[in-house]
Amino acid sequence: MPLKQLIFTPQDIQDSSERPITMVLLVDEDMYEKQKKDKSIPMVNVVDSFQVFKYEKPGSSGRLAKPTKEEIEGTFGTSKEEDVVLFMLENGTLHGKMVLEHDARNSYPGKWESRSHW
């Protein structure tokens, strides 16, 4: 399945010196578009995994890393996986970069490990 990055960057940063964290979720583009119109499609059919990533540096490019529990809670107000993924699906933006499974295997930390909780 071809994957794309669904990104979310908080816009309400209080301190202008603070850099927002861009969060990333890997999704099947076709299923994502279908799920936007038909909410009965389960999230598990849309996302590659329930693992959220962040860019190591501010912006929407570069190397991805696992965010800390504190970063996830600070961004989404919760660390519950299902709530975070649902929020990303409802508020994220598809990134134009196509992610092939081969690339994902080499670029996304923890991507191919068993599902872990924050």
ABEGO torsion letter per residue (X at the ends): XBBBBBBBBBABBABAABBBBBBBBBBBAAAAAAAAABAABBAAAABABABBBBBABBEABEBBBBBBAAAAAAAAGBABAAAAAAAAAAABBBBABBBBAAAAAAABBGAABBBBBX
